[in-house]
Amino acid sequence: MAKKSIAISGTAMAILAIIAGVLVLFWPSFVQWIVGIFLIVWGVLALIDRR
């Protein structure tokens, strides 16, 4: 069975990183949300990838 993956362009990742960085500067407690959402998304993608 062929392995499926989700690719995000480098430009999209750069824009997301800049937005997240600005939000963290103005709202330091936002780091917890970023990490939490990242872990949830990463876990869901890992589960989907195994099927």
mmCIF entry with sequence, helices, sheets and N, C-alpha, C, O atoms, coordinates in Angstrom:
data_MODEL
# 
_entry.id   MODEL 
# 
_entity.id                         1 
_entity.type                       polymer 
_entity.pdbx_number_of_molecules   1 
# 
_entity_poly.entity_id                      1 
_entity_poly.type                           'polypeptide(L)' 
_entity_poly.nstd_linkage                   no 
_entity_poly.nstd_monomer                   no 
_entity_poly.pdbx_seq_one_letter_code       MAKKSIAISGTAMAILAIIAGVLVLFWPSFVQWIVGIFLIVWGVLALIDRR 
_entity_poly.pdbx_seq_one_letter_code_can   MAKKSIAISGTAMAILAIIAGVLVLFWPSFVQWIVGIFLIVWGVLALIDRR 
_entity_poly.pdbx_strand_id                 A 
# 
loop_
_entity_poly_seq.entity_id 
_entity_poly_seq.num 
_entity_poly_seq.mon_id 
_entity_poly_seq.hetero 
1 1  MET n 
1 2  ALA n 
1 3  LYS n 
1 4  LYS n 
1 5  SER n 
1 6  ILE n 
1 7  ALA n 
1 8  ILE n 
1 9  SER n 
1 10 GLY n 
1 11 THR n 
1 12 ALA n 
1 13 MET n 
1 14 ALA n 
1 15 ILE n 
1 16 LEU n 
1 17 ALA n 
1 18 ILE n 
1 19 ILE n 
1 20 ALA n 
1 21 GLY n 
1 22 VAL n 
1 23 LEU n 
1 24 VAL n 
1 25 LEU n 
1 26 PHE n 
1 27 TRP n 
1 28 PRO n 
1 29 SER n 
1 30 PHE n 
1 31 VAL n 
1 32 GLN n 
1 33 TRP n 
1 34 ILE n 
1 35 VAL n 
1 36 GLY n 
1 37 ILE n 
1 38 PHE n 
1 39 LEU n 
1 40 ILE n 
1 41 VAL n 
1 42 TRP n 
1 43 GLY n 
1 44 VAL n 
1 45 LEU n 
1 46 ALA n 
1 47 LEU n 
1 48 ILE n 
1 49 ASP n 
1 50 ARG n 
1 51 ARG n 
# 
_struct_asym.id          A 
_struct_asym.entity_id   1 
# 
loop_
_struct_conf.conf_type_id 
_struct_conf.id 
_struct_conf.pdbx_PDB_helix_id 
_struct_conf.beg_label_comp_id 
_struct_conf.beg_label_asym_id 
_struct_conf.beg_label_seq_id 
_struct_conf.pdbx_beg_PDB_ins_code 
_struct_conf.end_label_comp_id 
_struct_conf.end_label_asym_id 
_struct_conf.end_label_seq_id 
_struct_conf.pdbx_end_PDB_ins_code 
_struct_conf.beg_auth_comp_id 
_struct_conf.beg_auth_asym_id 
_struct_conf.beg_auth_seq_id 
_struct_conf.end_auth_comp_id 
_struct_conf.end_auth_asym_id 
_struct_conf.end_auth_seq_id 
_struct_conf.pdbx_PDB_helix_class 
_struct_conf.details 
_struct_conf.pdbx_PDB_helix_length 
HELX_P HELX_P1 AA1 GLY A 10 ? PHE A 26 ? GLY A 10 PHE A 26 1 ? 17 
HELX_P HELX_P2 AA2 PHE A 30 ? ARG A 50 ? PHE A 30 ARG A 50 1 ? 21 
# 
_struct_conf_type.id          HELX_P 
_struct_conf_type.criteria    ? 
_struct_conf_type.reference   ? 
# 
loop_
_atom_site.group_PDB 
_atom_site.id 
_atom_site.type_symbol 
_atom_site.label_atom_id 
_atom_site.label_alt_id 
_atom_site.label_comp_id 
_atom_site.label_asym_id 
_atom_site.label_entity_id 
_atom_site.label_seq_id 
_atom_site.pdbx_PDB_ins_code 
_atom_site.Cartn_x 
_atom_site.Cartn_y 
_atom_site.Cartn_z 
_atom_site.occupancy 
_atom_site.B_iso_or_equiv 
_atom_site.pdbx_formal_charge 
_atom_site.auth_seq_id 
_atom_site.auth_comp_id 
_atom_site.auth_asym_id 
_atom_site.auth_atom_id 
_atom_site.pdbx_PDB_model_num 
ATOM 1   N N  . MET A 1 1  ? 0.846  -1.177 0.000  1.00 0.00 ? 1  MET A N  1 
ATOM 2   C CA . MET A 1 1  ? 0.000  0.000  0.000  1.00 0.00 ? 1  MET A CA 1 
ATOM 3   C C  . MET A 1 1  ? 0.889  1.238  0.000  1.00 0.00 ? 1  MET A C  1 
ATOM 4   O O  . MET A 1 1  ? 1.859  1.305  0.755  1.00 0.00 ? 1  MET A O  1 
ATOM 5   N N  . ALA A 1 2  ? 0.573  2.200  -0.826 1.00 0.00 ? 2  ALA A N  1 
ATOM 6   C CA . ALA A 1 2  ? 1.363  3.433  -0.927 1.00 0.00 ? 2  ALA A CA 1 
ATOM 7   C C  . ALA A 1 2  ? 1.166  4.296  0.314  1.00 0.00 ? 2  ALA A C  1 
ATOM 8   O O  . ALA A 1 2  ? 0.063  4.401  0.849  1.00 0.00 ? 2  ALA A O  1 
ATOM 9   N N  . LYS A 1 3  ? 2.239  4.899  0.751  1.00 0.00 ? 3  LYS A N  1 
ATOM 10  C CA . LYS A 1 3  ? 2.181  5.782  1.918  1.00 0.00 ? 3  LYS A CA 1 
ATOM 11  C C  . LYS A 1 3  ? 1.637  7.135  1.494  1.00 0.00 ? 3  LYS A C  1 
ATOM 12  O O  . LYS A 1 3  ? 2.095  7.727  0.517  1.00 0.00 ? 3  LYS A O  1 
ATOM 13  N N  . LYS A 1 4  ? 0.658  7.611  2.240  1.00 0.00 ? 4  LYS A N  1 
ATOM 14  C CA . LYS A 1 4  ? 0.070  8.916  1.966  1.00 0.00 ? 4  LYS A CA 1 
ATOM 15  C C  . LYS A 1 4  ? 0.644  9.924  2.946  1.00 0.00 ? 4  LYS A C  1 
ATOM 16  O O  . LYS A 1 4  ? 0.910  9.594  4.102  1.00 0.00 ? 4  LYS A O  1 
ATOM 17  N N  . SER A 1 5  ? 0.833  11.133 2.491  1.00 0.00 ? 5  SER A N  1 
ATOM 18  C CA . SER A 1 5  ? 1.322  12.179 3.373  1.00 0.00 ? 5  SER A CA 1 
ATOM 19  C C  . SER A 1 5  ? 0.704  13.507 2.983  1.00 0.00 ? 5  SER A C  1 
ATOM 20  O O  . SER A 1 5  ? 0.237  13.700 1.860  1.00 0.00 ? 5  SER A O  1 
ATOM 21  N N  . ILE A 1 6  ? 0.716  14.411 3.940  1.00 0.00 ? 6  ILE A N  1 
ATOM 22  C CA . ILE A 1 6  ? 0.192  15.749 3.703  1.00 0.00 ? 6  ILE A CA 1 
ATOM 23  C C  . ILE A 1 6  ? 1.389  16.692 3.665  1.00 0.00 ? 6  ILE A C  1 
ATOM 24  O O  . ILE A 1 6  ? 2.175  16.746 4.611  1.00 0.00 ? 6  ILE A O  1 
ATOM 25  N N  . ALA A 1 7  ? 1.521  17.418 2.592  1.00 0.00 ? 7  ALA A N  1 
ATOM 26  C CA . ALA A 1 7  ? 2.641  18.342 2.436  1.00 0.00 ? 7  ALA A CA 1 
ATOM 27  C C  . ALA A 1 7  ? 2.151  19.777 2.562  1.00 0.00 ? 7  ALA A C  1 
ATOM 28  O O  . ALA A 1 7  ? 1.138  20.157 1.975  1.00 0.00 ? 7  ALA A O  1 
ATOM 29  N N  . ILE A 1 8  ? 2.878  20.553 3.326  1.00 0.00 ? 8  ILE A N  1 
ATOM 30  C CA . ILE A 1 8  ? 2.579  21.971 3.469  1.00 0.00 ? 8  ILE A CA 1 
ATOM 31  C C  . ILE A 1 8  ? 3.765  22.726 2.889  1.00 0.00 ? 8  ILE A C  1 
ATOM 32  O O  . ILE A 1 8  ? 4.915  22.444 3.227  1.00 0.00 ? 8  ILE A O  1 
ATOM 33  N N  . SER A 1 9  ? 3.488  23.670 2.032  1.00 0.00 ? 9  SER A N  1 
ATOM 34  C CA . SER A 1 9  ? 4.578  24.383 1.371  1.00 0.00 ? 9  SER A CA 1 
ATOM 35  C C  . SER A 1 9  ? 5.412  25.179 2.377  1.00 0.00 ? 9  SER A C  1 
ATOM 36  O O  . SER A 1 9  ? 4.941  25.538 3.457  1.00 0.00 ? 9  SER A O  1 
ATOM 37  N N  . GLY A 1 10 ? 6.643  25.438 2.000  1.00 0.00 ? 10 GLY A N  1 
ATOM 38  C CA . GLY A 1 10 ? 7.532  26.213 2.854  1.00 0.00 ? 10 GLY A CA 1 
ATOM 39  C C  . GLY A 1 10 ? 7.009  27.612 3.101  1.00 0.00 ? 10 GLY A C  1 
ATOM 40  O O  . GLY A 1 10 ? 7.189  28.162 4.188  1.00 0.00 ? 10 GLY A O  1 
ATOM 41  N N  . THR A 1 11 ? 6.357  28.196 2.097  1.00 0.00 ? 11 THR A N  1 
ATOM 42  C CA . THR A 1 11 ? 5.799  29.539 2.245  1.00 0.00 ? 11 THR A CA 1 
ATOM 43  C C  . THR A 1 11 ? 4.683  29.546 3.286  1.00 0.00 ? 11 THR A C  1 
ATOM 44  O O  . THR A 1 11 ? 4.610  30.450 4.118  1.00 0.00 ? 11 THR A O  1 
ATOM 45  N N  . ALA A 1 12 ? 3.819  28.542 3.239  1.00 0.00 ? 12 ALA A N  1 
ATOM 46  C CA . ALA A 1 12 ? 2.716  28.465 4.202  1.00 0.00 ? 12 ALA A CA 1 
ATOM 47  C C  . ALA A 1 12 ? 3.260  28.281 5.618  1.00 0.00 ? 12 ALA A C  1 
ATOM 48  O O  . ALA A 1 12 ? 2.759  28.894 6.561  1.00 0.00 ? 12 ALA A O  1 
ATOM 49  N N  . MET A 1 13 ? 4.282  27.439 5.768  1.00 0.00 ? 13 MET A N  1 
ATOM 50  C CA . MET A 1 13 ? 4.874  27.236 7.090  1.00 0.00 ? 13 MET A CA 1 
ATOM 51  C C  . MET A 1 13 ? 5.525  28.519 7.599  1.00 0.00 ? 13 MET A C  1 
ATOM 52  O O  . MET A 1 13 ? 5.437  28.828 8.787  1.00 0.00 ? 13 MET A O  1 
ATOM 53  N N  . ALA A 1 14 ? 6.176  29.266 6.714  1.00 0.00 ? 14 ALA A N  1 
ATOM 54  C CA . ALA A 1 14 ? 6.810  30.523 7.115  1.00 0.00 ? 14 ALA A CA 1 
ATOM 55  C C  . ALA A 1 14 ? 5.769  31.532 7.579  1.00 0.00 ? 14 ALA A C  1 
ATOM 56  O O  . ALA A 1 14 ? 5.965  32.208 8.589  1.00 0.00 ? 14 ALA A O  1 
ATOM 57  N N  . ILE A 1 15 ? 4.673  31.635 6.854  1.00 0.00 ? 15 ILE A N  1 
ATOM 58  C CA . ILE A 1 15 ? 3.609  32.574 7.234  1.00 0.00 ? 15 ILE A CA 1 
ATOM 59  C C  . ILE A 1 15 ? 3.008  32.173 8.569  1.00 0.00 ? 15 ILE A C  1 
ATOM 60  O O  . ILE A 1 15 ? 2.777  33.029 9.423  1.00 0.00 ? 15 ILE A O  1 
ATOM 61  N N  . LEU A 1 16 ? 2.749  30.885 8.763  1.00 0.00 ? 16 LEU A N  1 
ATOM 62  C CA . LEU A 1 16 ? 2.208  30.423 10.043 1.00 0.00 ? 16 LEU A CA 1 
ATOM 63  C C  . LEU A 1 16 ? 3.177  30.701 11.186 1.00 0.00 ? 16 LEU A C  1 
ATOM 64  O O  . LEU A 1 16 ? 2.756  31.082 12.279 1.00 0.00 ? 16 LEU A O  1 
ATOM 65  N N  . ALA A 1 17 ? 4.478  30.512 10.941 1.00 0.00 ? 17 ALA A N  1 
ATOM 66  C CA . ALA A 1 17 ? 5.476  30.768 11.973 1.00 0.00 ? 17 ALA A CA 1 
ATOM 67  C C  . ALA A 1 17 ? 5.529  32.246 12.347 1.00 0.00 ? 17 ALA A C  1 
ATOM 68  O O  . ALA A 1 17 ? 5.653  32.585 13.524 1.00 0.00 ? 17 ALA A O  1 
ATOM 69  N N  . ILE A 1 18 ? 5.435  33.122 11.357 1.00 0.00 ? 18 ILE A N  1 
ATOM 70  C CA . ILE A 1 18 ? 5.456  34.567 11.629 1.00 0.00 ? 18 ILE A CA 1 
ATOM 71  C C  . ILE A 1 18 ? 4.220  34.976 12.423 1.00 0.00 ? 18 ILE A C  1 
ATOM 72  O O  . ILE A 1 18 ? 4.323  35.721 13.397 1.00 0.00 ? 18 ILE A O  1 
ATOM 73  N N  . ILE A 1 19 ? 3.063  34.495 12.011 1.00 0.00 ? 19 ILE A N  1 
ATOM 74  C CA . ILE A 1 19 ? 1.819  34.820 12.729 1.00 0.00 ? 19 ILE A CA 1 
ATOM 75  C C  . ILE A 1 19 ? 1.892  34.319 14.163 1.00 0.00 ? 19 ILE A C  1 
ATOM 76  O O  . ILE A 1 19 ? 1.543  35.045 15.094 1.00 0.00 ? 19 ILE A O  1 
ATOM 77  N N  . ALA A 1 20 ? 2.345  33.080 14.347 1.00 0.00 ? 20 ALA A N  1 
ATOM 78  C CA . ALA A 1 20 ? 2.457  32.520 15.692 1.00 0.00 ? 20 ALA A CA 1 
ATOM 79  C C  . ALA A 1 20 ? 3.452  33.321 16.525 1.00 0.00 ? 20 ALA A C  1 
ATOM 80  O O  . ALA A 1 20 ? 3.205  33.569 17.705 1.00 0.00 ? 20 ALA A O  1 
ATOM 81  N N  . GLY A 1 21 ? 4.565  33.726 15.935 1.00 0.00 ? 21 GLY A N  1 
ATOM 82  C CA . GLY A 1 21 ? 5.560  34.509 16.654 1.00 0.00 ? 21 GLY A CA 1 
ATOM 83  C C  . GLY A 1 21 ? 5.023  35.850 17.116 1.00 0.00 ? 21 GLY A C  1 
ATOM 84  O O  . GLY A 1 21 ? 5.277  36.270 18.245 1.00 0.00 ? 21 GLY A O  1 
ATOM 85  N N  . VAL A 1 22 ? 4.291  36.517 16.258 1.00 0.00 ? 22 VAL A N  1 
ATOM 86  C CA . VAL A 1 22 ? 3.699  37.819 16.624 1.00 0.00 ? 22 VAL A CA 1 
ATOM 87  C C  . VAL A 1 22 ? 2.682  37.640 17.744 1.00 0.00 ? 22 VAL A C  1 
ATOM 88  O O  . VAL A 1 22 ? 2.646  38.431 18.686 1.00 0.00 ? 22 VAL A O  1 
ATOM 89  N N  . LEU A 1 23 ? 1.851  36.596 17.644 1.00 0.00 ? 23 LEU A N  1 
ATOM 90  C CA . LEU A 1 23 ? 0.865  36.347 18.693 1.00 0.00 ? 23 LEU A CA 1 
ATOM 91  C C  . LEU A 1 23 ? 1.537  36.045 20.023 1.00 0.00 ? 23 LEU A C  1 
ATOM 92  O O  . LEU A 1 23 ? 1.064  36.488 21.070 1.00 0.00 ? 23 LEU A O  1 
ATOM 93  N N  . VAL A 1 24 ? 2.630  35.301 19.995 1.00 0.00 ? 24 VAL A N  1 
ATOM 94  C CA . VAL A 1 24 ? 3.351  34.982 21.228 1.00 0.00 ? 24 VAL A CA 1 
ATOM 95  C C  . VAL A 1 24 ? 3.941  36.252 21.842 1.00 0.00 ? 24 VAL A C  1 
ATOM 96  O O  . VAL A 1 24 ? 3.943  36.396 23.064 1.00 0.00 ? 24 VAL A O  1 
ATOM 97  N N  . LEU A 1 25 ? 4.438  37.166 21.022 1.00 0.00 ? 25 LEU A N  1 
ATOM 98  C CA . LEU A 1 25 ? 4.990  38.408 21.549 1.00 0.00 ? 25 LEU A CA 1 
ATOM 99  C C  . LEU A 1 25 ? 3.934  39.243 22.267 1.00 0.00 ? 25 LEU A C  1 
ATOM 100 O O  . LEU A 1 25 ? 4.210  39.830 23.313 1.00 0.00 ? 25 LEU A O  1 
ATOM 101 N N  . PHE A 1 26 ? 2.739  39.295 21.712 1.00 0.00 ? 26 PHE A N  1 
ATOM 102 C CA . PHE A 1 26 ? 1.689  40.124 22.295 1.00 0.00 ? 26 PHE A CA 1 
ATOM 103 C C  . PHE A 1 26 ? 0.836  39.387 23.320 1.00 0.00 ? 26 PHE A C  1 
ATOM 104 O O  . PHE A 1 26 ? 0.139  40.017 24.115 1.00 0.00 ? 26 PHE A O  1 
ATOM 105 N N  . TRP A 1 27 ? 0.886  38.051 23.307 1.00 0.00 ? 27 TRP A N  1 
ATOM 106 C CA . TRP A 1 27 ? 0.047  37.262 24.199 1.00 0.00 ? 27 TRP A CA 1 
ATOM 107 C C  . TRP A 1 27 ? 0.832  36.025 24.614 1.00 0.00 ? 27 TRP A C  1 
ATOM 108 O O  . TRP A 1 27 ? 0.626  34.949 24.054 1.00 0.00 ? 27 TRP A O  1 
ATOM 109 N N  . PRO A 1 28 ? 1.750  36.164 25.608 1.00 0.00 ? 28 PRO A N  1 
ATOM 110 C CA . PRO A 1 28 ? 2.664  35.069 25.975 1.00 0.00 ? 28 PRO A CA 1 
ATOM 111 C C  . PRO A 1 28 ? 1.975  33.767 26.358 1.00 0.00 ? 28 PRO A C  1 
ATOM 112 O O  . PRO A 1 28 ? 2.530  32.696 26.118 1.00 0.00 ? 28 PRO A O  1 
ATOM 113 N N  . SER A 1 29 ? 0.794  33.823 26.941 1.00 0.00 ? 29 SER A N  1 
ATOM 114 C CA . SER A 1 29 ? 0.113  32.582 27.314 1.00 0.00 ? 29 SER A CA 1 
ATOM 115 C C  . SER A 1 29 ? -0.382 31.820 26.082 1.00 0.00 ? 29 SER A C  1 
ATOM 116 O O  . SER A 1 29 ? -0.850 30.686 26.187 1.00 0.00 ? 29 SER A O  1 
ATOM 117 N N  . PHE A 1 30 ? -0.273 32.456 24.925 1.00 0.00 ? 30 PHE A N  1 
ATOM 118 C CA . PHE A 1 30 ? -0.699 31.822 23.679 1.00 0.00 ? 30 PHE A CA 1 
ATOM 119 C C  . PHE A 1 30 ? 0.185  30.629 23.318 1.00 0.00 ? 30 PHE A C  1 
ATOM 120 O O  . PHE A 1 30 ? -0.220 29.764 22.541 1.00 0.00 ? 30 PHE A O  1 
ATOM 121 N N  . VAL A 1 31 ? 1.398  30.585 23.888 1.00 0.00 ? 31 VAL A N  1 
ATOM 122 C CA . VAL A 1 31 ? 2.320  29.480 23.617 1.00 0.00 ? 31 VAL A CA 1 
ATOM 123 C C  . VAL A 1 31 ? 1.663  28.148 23.986 1.00 0.00 ? 31 VAL A C  1 
ATOM 124 O O  . VAL A 1 31 ? 1.815  27.162 23.265 1.00 0.00 ? 31 VAL A O  1 
ATOM 125 N N  . GLN A 1 32 ? 0.951  28.117 25.080 1.00 0.00 ? 32 GLN A N  1 
ATOM 126 C CA . GLN A 1 32 ? 0.281  26.891 25.500 1.00 0.00 ? 32 GLN A CA 1 
ATOM 127 C C  . GLN A 1 32 ? -0.728 26.433 24.451 1.00 0.00 ? 32 GLN A C  1 
ATOM 128 O O  . GLN A 1 32 ? -0.830 25.241 24.162 1.00 0.00 ? 32 GLN A O  1 
ATOM 129 N N  . TRP A 1 33 ? -1.453 27.356 23.896 1.00 0.00 ? 33 TRP A N  1 
ATOM 130 C CA . TRP A 1 33 ? -2.433 27.015 22.865 1.00 0.00 ? 33 TRP A CA 1 
ATOM 131 C C  . TRP A 1 33 ? -1.758 26.504 21.601 1.00 0.00 ? 33 TRP A C  1 
ATOM 132 O O  . TRP A 1 33 ? -2.208 25.531 20.997 1.00 0.00 ? 33 TRP A O  1 
ATOM 133 N N  . ILE A 1 34 ? -0.676 27.167 21.207 1.00 0.00 ? 34 ILE A N  1 
ATOM 134 C CA . ILE A 1 34 ? 0.047  26.751 20.001 1.00 0.00 ? 34 ILE A CA 1 
ATOM 135 C C  . ILE A 1 34 ? 0.559  25.319 20.167 1.00 0.00 ? 34 ILE A C  1 
ATOM 136 O O  . ILE A 1 34 ? 0.380  24.482 19.282 1.00 0.00 ? 34 ILE A O  1 
ATOM 137 N N  . VAL A 1 35 ? 1.190  25.050 21.296 1.00 0.00 ? 35 VAL A N  1 
ATOM 138 C CA . VAL A 1 35 ? 1.740  23.715 21.532 1.00 0.00 ? 35 VAL A CA 1 
ATOM 139 C C  . VAL A 1 35 ? 0.624  22.683 21.599 1.00 0.00 ? 35 VAL A C  1 
ATOM 140 O O  . VAL A 1 35 ? 0.748  21.602 21.024 1.00 0.00 ? 35 VAL A O  1 
ATOM 141 N N  . GLY A 1 36 ? -0.454 22.999 22.289 1.00 0.00 ? 36 GLY A N  1 
ATOM 142 C CA . GLY A 1 36 ? -1.573 22.068 22.404 1.00 0.00 ? 36 GLY A CA 1 
ATOM 143 C C  . GLY A 1 36 ? -2.195 21.737 21.061 1.00 0.00 ? 36 GLY A C  1 
ATOM 144 O O  . GLY A 1 36 ? -2.433 20.569 20.755 1.00 0.00 ? 36 GLY A O  1 
ATOM 145 N N  . ILE A 1 37 ? -2.457 22.750 20.264 1.00 0.00 ? 37 ILE A N  1 
ATOM 146 C CA . ILE A 1 37 ? -3.055 22.538 18.943 1.00 0.00 ? 37 ILE A CA 1 
ATOM 147 C C  . ILE A 1 37 ? -2.094 21.763 18.051 1.00 0.00 ? 37 ILE A C  1 
ATOM 148 O O  . ILE A 1 37 ? -2.511 20.863 17.323 1.00 0.00 ? 37 ILE A O  1 
ATOM 149 N N  . PHE A 1 38 ? -0.813 22.106 18.105 1.00 0.00 ? 38 PHE A N  1 
ATOM 150 C CA . PHE A 1 38 ? 0.182  21.394 17.310 1.00 0.00 ? 38 PHE A CA 1 
ATOM 151 C C  . PHE A 1 38 ? 0.199  19.903 17.654 1.00 0.00 ? 38 PHE A C  1 
ATOM 152 O O  . PHE A 1 38 ? 0.222  19.056 16.761 1.00 0.00 ? 38 PHE A O  1 
ATOM 153 N N  . LEU A 1 39 ? 0.188  19.589 18.941 1.00 0.00 ? 39 LEU A N  1 
ATOM 154 C CA . LEU A 1 39 ? 0.237  18.190 19.344 1.00 0.00 ? 39 LEU A CA 1 
ATOM 155 C C  . LEU A 1 39 ? -1.021 17.433 18.931 1.00 0.00 ? 39 LEU A C  1 
ATOM 156 O O  . LEU A 1 39 ? -0.938 16.275 18.523 1.00 0.00 ? 39 LEU A O  1 
ATOM 157 N N  . ILE A 1 40 ? -2.176 18.070 19.031 1.00 0.00 ? 40 ILE A N  1 
ATOM 158 C CA . ILE A 1 40 ? -3.424 17.435 18.618 1.00 0.00 ? 40 ILE A CA 1 
ATOM 159 C C  . ILE A 1 40 ? -3.412 17.167 17.120 1.00 0.00 ? 40 ILE A C  1 
ATOM 160 O O  . ILE A 1 40 ? -3.728 16.061 16.681 1.00 0.00 ? 40 ILE A O  1 
ATOM 161 N N  . VAL A 1 41 ? -3.051 18.173 16.338 1.00 0.00 ? 41 VAL A N  1 
ATOM 162 C CA . VAL A 1 41 ? -3.017 18.013 14.878 1.00 0.00 ? 41 VAL A CA 1 
ATOM 163 C C  . VAL A 1 41 ? -2.000 16.950 14.487 1.00 0.00 ? 41 VAL A C  1 
ATOM 164 O O  . VAL A 1 41 ? -2.276 16.113 13.627 1.00 0.00 ? 41 VAL A O  1 
ATOM 165 N N  . TRP A 1 42 ? -0.830 16.977 15.109 1.00 0.00 ? 42 TRP A N  1 
ATOM 166 C CA . TRP A 1 42 ? 0.214  16.010 14.801 1.00 0.00 ? 42 TRP A CA 1 
ATOM 167 C C  . TRP A 1 42 ? -0.259 14.583 15.125 1.00 0.00 ? 42 TRP A C  1 
ATOM 168 O O  . TRP A 1 42 ? -0.022 13.650 14.358 1.00 0.00 ? 42 TRP A O  1 
ATOM 169 N N  . GLY A 1 43 ? -0.923 14.437 16.264 1.00 0.00 ? 43 GLY A N  1 
ATOM 170 C CA . GLY A 1 43 ? -1.436 13.122 16.647 1.00 0.00 ? 43 GLY A CA 1 
ATOM 171 C C  . GLY A 1 43 ? -2.501 12.609 15.699 1.00 0.00 ? 43 GLY A C  1 
ATOM 172 O O  . GLY A 1 43 ? -2.490 11.435 15.328 1.00 0.00 ? 43 GLY A O  1 
ATOM 173 N N  . VAL A 1 44 ? -3.427 13.482 15.302 1.00 0.00 ? 44 VAL A N  1 
ATOM 174 C CA . VAL A 1 44 ? -4.484 13.082 14.373 1.00 0.00 ? 44 VAL A CA 1 
ATOM 175 C C  . VAL A 1 44 ? -3.874 12.697 13.024 1.00 0.00 ? 44 VAL A C  1 
ATOM 176 O O  . VAL A 1 44 ? -4.250 11.678 12.444 1.00 0.00 ? 44 VAL A O  1 
ATOM 177 N N  . LEU A 1 45 ? -2.943 13.495 12.525 1.00 0.00 ? 45 LEU A N  1 
ATOM 178 C CA . LEU A 1 45 ? -2.301 13.180 11.255 1.00 0.00 ? 45 LEU A CA 1 
ATOM 179 C C  . LEU A 1 45 ? -1.524 11.870 11.327 1.00 0.00 ? 45 LEU A C  1 
ATOM 180 O O  . LEU A 1 45 ? -1.497 11.106 10.363 1.00 0.00 ? 45 LEU A O  1 
ATOM 181 N N  . ALA A 1 46 ? -0.891 11.610 12.473 1.00 0.00 ? 46 ALA A N  1 
ATOM 182 C CA . ALA A 1 46 ? -0.160 10.359 12.637 1.00 0.00 ? 46 ALA A CA 1 
ATOM 183 C C  . ALA A 1 46 ? -1.114 9.171  12.617 1.00 0.00 ? 46 ALA A C  1 
ATOM 184 O O  . ALA A 1 46 ? -0.796 8.135  12.033 1.00 0.00 ? 46 ALA A O  1 
ATOM 185 N N  . LEU A 1 47 ? -2.275 9.308  13.244 1.00 0.00 ? 47 LEU A N  1 
ATOM 186 C CA . LEU A 1 47 ? -3.263 8.225  13.232 1.00 0.00 ? 47 LEU A CA 1 
ATOM 187 C C  . LEU A 1 47 ? -3.820 7.995  11.828 1.00 0.00 ? 47 LEU A C  1 
ATOM 188 O O  . LEU A 1 47 ? -3.989 6.852  11.403 1.00 0.00 ? 47 LEU A O  1 
ATOM 189 N N  . ILE A 1 48 ? -4.099 9.067  11.119 1.00 0.00 ? 48 ILE A N  1 
ATOM 190 C CA . ILE A 1 48 ? -4.628 8.949  9.764  1.00 0.00 ? 48 ILE A CA 1 
ATOM 191 C C  . ILE A 1 48 ? -3.586 8.313  8.853  1.00 0.00 ? 48 ILE A C  1 
ATOM 192 O O  . ILE A 1 48 ? -3.923 7.521  7.972  1.00 0.00 ? 48 ILE A O  1 
ATOM 193 N N  . ASP A 1 49 ? -2.329 8.659  9.065  1.00 0.00 ? 49 ASP A N  1 
ATOM 194 C CA . ASP A 1 49 ? -1.253 8.166  8.212  1.00 0.00 ? 49 ASP A CA 1 
ATOM 195 C C  . ASP A 1 49 ? -1.051 6.654  8.381  1.00 0.00 ? 49 ASP A C  1 
ATOM 196 O O  . ASP A 1 49 ? -0.598 5.992  7.448  1.00 0.00 ? 49 ASP A O  1 
ATOM 197 N N  . ARG A 1 50 ? -1.373 6.109  9.530  1.00 0.00 ? 50 ARG A N  1 
ATOM 198 C CA . ARG A 1 50 ? -1.182 4.681  9.787  1.00 0.00 ? 50 ARG A CA 1 
ATOM 199 C C  . ARG A 1 50 ? -2.231 3.810  9.128  1.00 0.00 ? 50 ARG A C  1 
ATOM 200 O O  . ARG A 1 50 ? -2.022 2.604  8.996  1.00 0.00 ? 50 ARG A O  1 
ATOM 201 N N  . ARG A 1 51 ? -3.321 4.362  8.720  1.00 0.00 ? 51 ARG A N  1 
ATOM 202 C CA . ARG A 1 51 ? -4.399 3.573  8.128  1.00 0.00 ? 51 ARG A CA 1 
ATOM 203 C C  . ARG A 1 51 ? -4.211 3.411  6.665  1.00 0.00 ? 51 ARG A C  1 
ATOM 204 O O  . ARG A 1 51 ? -5.029 2.772  6.004  1.00 0.00 ? 51 ARG A O  1 
# 
